[in-house]
């Protein structure tokens, strides 16, 4: 049962009572994470991304610790999405070629005879940027073909980044994200291509499930690194577009920590808040039209259906923020407190830090802060899901002060 607690400073907080015993989290098990890590670790470009502790900022905000998993350094693509795209493509190709995914890894796909076969396959996806970049890169890794469709309003830098990541043919459509997904689905059906989409609907669950499996590598690394630092997170803020990453990471962390599981907060842009609305209604809801937000990677109108049970029953709260909160966080990362290291964070990557800063800096949100139990004993875990994927926007925000706090 969710109820709205606070709406101040452009930030909305909807408290939720988690019922984790009412949802099946077996898909996000330790064993599944080990499977995906085994595959990812076989890719030559793999490196475990860093977990950064922001001691200066934590002291300034009055919490015990702030840890940031920096996915801006993943596979050289400035974003985490390559984890899902590569693993889904691996599983599809294993299925089509009759290979056992539990026994082979990426090295199998470097063999000349196997690459002759993979060259006959074509993949397609719709994306706001980072997911398409991951699919394009994966198609190059496996020697396959790919088509990537992007919604109206996509900035040139993100379009070019998809092209530079791999061999995909890229098209910017005249539609919003949801309609672009529908078009990618239509093209897959007409041409016999394999759709790799990070959202699900009736009859399309297996591939989105593999994408979410891919994200478990990141979640497993983060838990391992936090524990190596001698801490267990008490609060985890996860950004959401369709919610597949947020749900998968939340499910893994609840499984991993059991009775010590952290409180999970889901963060969205205020204009693209389909999960917040769904939490409020207790059922899946969509956002119509073509919302505009600098958090392009989160600008999605319909939640991933297969992950909705997790997003409904696991989070302690749903939070929405204005663009200026994300911009404020980008500057906080770029101009850190004390001896904290600089983190280059894009608009979607910084959204969760934006929520944290609003909650901990603004006295108007004191009741929400208390309800979430944020205080001196809190250990906060965030994921910087992207770097400066739009360099022009990044400079305008960080160096020129665009989207200032009111």
JOKAQUI-V789341 format. One record per helix or strand. SS is the DSSP state (hx for helix, st for strand). FROM is the first residue (numbers start at 1). LEN is the number of residues. If there is no record, write none. Layout:
BEGIN
SS	FROM	LEN
SS	FROM	LEN
END
This chain:
BEGIN
st	2	7
st	11	6
hx	20	3
hx	26	3
hx	30	12
st	51	3
hx	55	7
st	65	6
hx	71	3
st	79	1
hx	82	16
hx	106	5
hx	112	7
st	122	6
hx	130	13
st	145	6
hx	156	10
st	169	4
hx	177	15
st	194	2
st	201	1
st	204	1
hx	206	23
st	235	5
hx	244	17
st	263	7
hx	274	8
st	286	1
hx	296	3
st	302	1
hx	305	9
st	317	5
hx	323	12
hx	351	11
hx	363	10
st	379	6
st	386	1
hx	391	8
END
